[in-house]
Every structure is written in C-alpha cells, then in structure tokens.
Amino acid sequence: MSRQYTFSVTDLQAQTDELVAAVHGSNDFVIISDSGAPKSTLHNLRASQSLQRAVSILERVVAERADAAGERRAEIDEVLKQLCVVH
C-alpha cells in the first residue's frame, strides 16, 4: 500500500534530495502544492511505468471488448482521456 505526503514548492526546493529518496524504491508518492493547491506529484519511475502499462492495458480492453466496460464506459473514457494527456 502506498502512502501520500504533501509538500509545498518551497519544501521541494529545500528538500529535493530527501523527497526523491523518500519515493525511490517505494510506492509512496509526494504531492507538490503551490499556495496550498495540489499541482504535481513525485513518485518513482517504476510506479510511473506501471501506471502507463495499466493505462495501455485498459485502453486495449476497452477497444477490444467494448461490452466489458458496460455501464462504466463513460467514466473509463474520461479517466483514460485525462491519463493520456500525461504520456
């Protein structure tokens, strides 16, 4: 199970090495906020690659088996749309 931590941009600038070390080799992630609003995340490369694989698998399942998405098709399409902007 992953843990979530929130740090400001100022904290990130001051503690970059520590924050990178915190997420390296774990499923933990750091939310970077600016003026209290979440803006970005910091997580390890393996987690990012796994997320990209999961998105690809879900895209294939939805494309190949539209019936498998059923009632959740609109929700799945919206999530995929948001995630595909990232990669």
Backbone torsions as a table, in degrees:
resi	resn	phi	psi	omega
1	MET	NA	139.4	-178.5
2	SER	-93.1	154.4	175.1
3	ARG	-111.4	155.6	-177.9
4	GLN	-122.2	134.7	177.4
5	TYR	-126.5	147.9	177.4
6	THR	-119.9	130.6	178.6
7	PHE	-134.2	151.2	176.9
8	SER	-80.9	166.4	175.7
9	VAL	-58.6	-38.5	178.0
10	THR	-60.9	-43.9	176.8
11	ASP	-61.8	-42.1	179.7
12	LEU	-60.2	-45.2	180.0
13	GLN	-63.1	-38.2	-176.8
14	ALA	-80.7	-26.5	-171.5
15	GLN	-128.1	33.2	-175.7
16	THR	-54.1	-50.8	-177.9
17	ASP	-59.2	-43.2	-179.0
18	GLU	-66.1	-40.8	-179.2
19	LEU	-69.4	-39.4	176.6
20	VAL	-63.4	-42.0	178.0
21	ALA	-63.0	-35.4	-178.2
22	ALA	-64.8	-35.2	-178.0
23	VAL	-93.5	-18.7	-179.0
24	HIS	-62.0	126.3	176.1
25	GLY	74.2	12.4	178.5
26	SER	-131.7	173.7	174.6
27	ASN	-95.5	5.2	179.7
28	ASP	-70.8	155.0	175.3
29	PHE	-142.4	156.9	-177.7
30	VAL	-115.1	131.5	173.6
31	ILE	-95.6	127.1	178.3
32	ILE	-96.9	126.2	-179.2
33	SER	-115.2	153.7	176.9
34	ASP	-129.1	119.2	-176.3
35	SER	55.9	36.5	176.7
36	GLY	84.2	-7.0	-178.9
37	ALA	-101.4	130.9	179.0
38	PRO	-62.1	134.2	-176.5
39	LYS	-124.1	-32.0	-174.1
40	SER	-159.0	171.8	175.7
41	THR	-128.1	156.9	174.5
42	LEU	-125.7	121.1	177.7
43	HIS	-148.2	169.3	-175.0
44	ASN	-74.9	160.2	-177.0
45	LEU	-61.5	-38.7	-179.8
46	ARG	-60.4	-41.4	179.1
47	ALA	-65.0	-40.2	178.7
48	SER	-64.7	-43.8	179.0
49	GLN	-64.5	-38.8	178.2
50	SER	-65.2	-39.8	177.6
51	LEU	-63.8	-42.9	178.2
52	GLN	-62.8	-40.2	176.8
53	ARG	-63.2	-43.3	-179.7
54	ALA	-62.4	-40.8	177.6
55	VAL	-62.7	-44.9	179.6
56	SER	-61.2	-42.9	178.9
57	ILE	-63.1	-45.9	-179.5
58	LEU	-64.0	-39.9	176.5
59	GLU	-59.7	-43.3	179.9
60	ARG	-66.1	-42.9	-179.5
61	VAL	-61.5	-44.9	-179.1
62	VAL	-66.3	-38.8	179.7
63	ALA	-69.3	-41.1	-175.6
64	GLU	-84.1	-30.6	-175.1
65	ARG	-132.3	67.7	-177.9
66	ALA	-53.1	-34.1	-179.8
67	ASP	-66.1	-24.0	-179.6
68	ALA	-68.5	-28.1	-179.4
69	ALA	-74.1	-31.2	176.5
70	GLY	50.8	-134.3	-176.8
71	GLU	-65.6	-19.1	-176.0
72	ARG	-90.6	6.9	-174.5
73	ARG	-55.5	-46.7	-178.4
74	ALA	-62.7	-42.0	179.0
75	GLU	-65.0	-44.6	178.8
76	ILE	-62.1	-44.6	179.1
77	ASP	-60.2	-41.4	-179.8
78	GLU	-65.7	-43.6	178.3
79	VAL	-63.0	-45.8	178.7
80	LEU	-61.6	-39.3	178.6
81	LYS	-60.6	-44.4	179.7
82	GLN	-66.6	-42.0	-178.2
83	LEU	-71.3	-35.5	-177.9
84	CYS	-67.4	-22.0	176.3
85	VAL	-66.0	-31.2	-176.2
86	VAL	-71.4	-41.1	-175.5
87	HIS	-113.1	NA	NA
